[in-house]
Amino acid sequence: MKKILIAYYSLSGKTRKIVEQVEKTLEECEVEEIKDLNARRGIIGFIRNGRRAMKEKQTDIITSEKNPSEYDLVILASPVWAANMTPAIRTYMERYKDKIKASAFILTCGSSGDDKALEKMENIVGTPVDTVTFSAKELKQETAQKKINKFIEKITA
Ligand SMILES: Cc1cc2nc3c(=O)[nH]c(=O)nc-3n(C[C@H](O)[C@H](O)[C@H](O)COP(=O)(O)O)c2cc1C
């Protein structure tokens, strides 16, 4: 059985919810939440966060420092910000790219920009085993589960 780590960032909890659903379906995996010390909530925060993502900035992150090289596969999960990944996931990927043996990506978004964000992620860690995106209307548990099952079938094959 593959040893899997899910490393995720979530500001308002939607990506976290998907990650929890993936964790439950996988049964055995470890989860690492990445915290961004510079992300802000509110309308000013929204603009600032979006700009930081668009400019492809890195940020100060806190993780529990699990070593990605100890896993066969690292699932990287992030919301889409300004058609890009979040600065927190970017920082994590840049920091650990040499320790990630194989990757898979999960994104949540409102409606679009996920394709561009996936491309940017691939530029950092290379081609993922599989990717899956959830738009706002696909976040409902039953709808999400179908996509999660397909994703897990691929990444555990
Ligand atoms: C700063 C910012 C920028 C965003 N940019 C996009 C975008 O370009 N495209 C999109 O579909 N959704 C965008 N969204 C919506 C989020 O991707 C979406 O709500 C996501 O599911 C939130 O995940 P979270 O709850 O884990 O933080 C943006 C949200 C924020 C806060």
The ligand as an SDF file (V2000), in Angstrom:
LIG
                    3D

 31 33  0  0  0  0  0  0  0  0999 V2000
   -8.1180   35.9380   -2.8090 C   0  0  0  0  0  0  0  0  0  0  0  0
   -9.0490   34.9910   -3.4970 C   0  0  0  0  0  0  0  0  0  0  0  0
   -8.9710   34.8290   -4.8690 C   0  0  0  0  0  0  0  0  0  0  0  0
   -9.8170   33.9240   -5.5290 C   0  0  0  0  0  0  0  0  0  0  0  0
   -9.6840   33.7370   -6.8930 N   0  0  0  0  0  0  0  0  0  0  0  0
  -10.4830   32.8350   -7.5270 C   0  0  0  0  0  0  0  0  0  0  0  0
  -10.3390   32.5820   -8.9370 C   0  0  0  0  0  0  0  0  0  0  0  0
   -9.4690   33.1180   -9.6340 O   0  0  0  0  0  0  0  0  0  0  0  0
  -11.2040   31.7010   -9.5240 N   0  0  0  0  0  0  0  0  0  0  0  0
  -12.1910   31.0660   -8.8220 C   0  0  0  0  0  0  0  0  0  0  0  0
  -12.9480   30.2950   -9.4050 O   0  0  0  0  0  0  0  0  0  0  0  0
  -12.3180   31.2550   -7.4760 N   0  0  0  0  0  0  0  0  0  0  0  0
  -11.4960   32.1050   -6.8190 C   0  0  0  0  0  0  0  0  0  0  0  0
  -11.6240   32.2970   -5.4540 N   0  0  0  0  0  0  0  0  0  0  0  0
  -12.5970   31.4730   -4.7050 C   0  0  0  0  0  0  0  0  0  0  0  0
  -11.9030   30.3000   -3.9890 C   0  0  0  0  0  0  0  0  0  0  0  0
  -11.0250   29.6070   -4.8350 O   0  0  0  0  0  0  0  0  0  0  0  0
  -12.9320   29.2910   -3.4580 C   0  0  0  0  0  0  0  0  0  0  0  0
  -13.9070   29.9180   -2.7120 O   0  0  0  0  0  0  0  0  0  0  0  0
  -12.2420   28.1840   -2.6500 C   0  0  0  0  0  0  0  0  0  0  0  0
  -13.0720   27.0430   -2.6170 O   0  0  0  0  0  0  0  0  0  0  0  0
  -11.9450   28.6330   -1.2100 C   0  0  0  0  0  0  0  0  0  0  0  0
  -11.2410   27.6200   -0.5380 O   0  0  0  0  0  0  0  0  0  0  0  0
  -10.9900   27.6370    1.0390 P   0  0  0  0  0  0  0  0  0  0  0  0
  -12.3400   27.7220    1.6960 O   0  0  0  0  0  0  0  0  0  0  0  0
  -10.3230   26.3330    1.3190 O   0  0  0  0  0  0  0  0  0  0  0  0
  -10.1360   28.8020    1.3800 O   0  0  0  0  0  0  0  0  0  0  0  0
  -10.7930   33.1910   -4.7810 C   0  0  0  0  0  0  0  0  0  0  0  0
  -10.8690   33.3740   -3.3930 C   0  0  0  0  0  0  0  0  0  0  0  0
  -10.0070   34.2530   -2.7430 C   0  0  0  0  0  0  0  0  0  0  0  0
  -10.0820   34.4070   -1.2480 C   0  0  0  0  0  0  0  0  0  0  0  0
  1  2  1  0
  2  3  1  0
  2 30  2  0
  3  4  2  0
  4  5  1  0
  4 28  1  0
  5  6  2  0
  6  7  1  0
  6 13  1  0
  7  8  2  0
  7  9  1  0
  9 10  1  0
 10 11  2  0
 10 12  1  0
 12 13  2  0
 13 14  1  0
 14 15  1  0
 14 28  1  0
 15 16  1  0
 16 17  1  0
 16 18  1  0
 18 19  1  0
 18 20  1  0
 20 21  1  0
 20 22  1  0
 22 23  1  0
 23 24  1  0
 24 25  2  0
 24 26  1  0
 24 27  1  0
 28 29  2  0
 29 30  1  0
 30 31  1  0
M  END
$$$$
